[in-house]
Amino acid sequence: MREVPWWVWVSATPFGLGAWAPIVPGRVQRRSRWVAMGVLWSVVALAGWIAAVANDGGAGGGLLIILAWAGAVATTLSIKQTYLRDASSPFVREREAAERRLEERREAQRLAAQRPELALELGVGRPDRPGAQAAGLVDVNNASIGALLQLPGIDDALATRIVELRAELNGFRSVHDLGGLLDLDGHAIERLDDRVVFLPR
């Protein structure tokens, strides 16, 4: 028998105090509907507590608290199987990890374009620098030859040429600039486009 997730037990906390529990699996598995249900039951519980205090323990507030408690329990029980199935699937875990990596890469590219000094400080595109937040990118203007070799279609000769050219030109401006100067074909440029940044030297 599978272990019952802790947030299912939390949802059963009396007086609607665990009404927020569906938010946890919703955040973990990026299910906005589950998060919304947790927020809804939390709001209902809070409204019940406010009504109960304002009316010195009136029945209306108590009914709202019971509704929030029962709703949270019902919600967590209804999503438990889906959560456990998805959490135990290697494919789902890997897909979610890949989605996170892609989002981090896109965010790092935005940061490099908008705030290059911060991107330099973080180590965006510097897998060769210890402690850097490379985000799956390579900074063509600053990274080592070893890091450049991680890029698709870049061999020793091309990596060496990149290092020589960037020293002469004080860096490249874009992947199209790089492609034009190195006479790369369109396919090579396309493969590099989502893997590189061009930060100041």
Secondary structure, 3 states (H helix, E strand, C coil): CCCCCHHHHHHCCHHHCCCCCCHHHHHHCCCHHHHHHHHHHHHHHHHHHHHHHHCCCCHHHHHHHHHHHHHHHHHHHHHHHHHHHHHHCHHHHHHHHHHHHHHHHHHHHHHHHHCHHHHHHHCCCCCCCCCCCCCCCEECCCCCHHHHCCCCCCCHHHHHHHHHHHHHHCCCCCHHHHHHHHCCCHHHHHHHHCCEECCCC
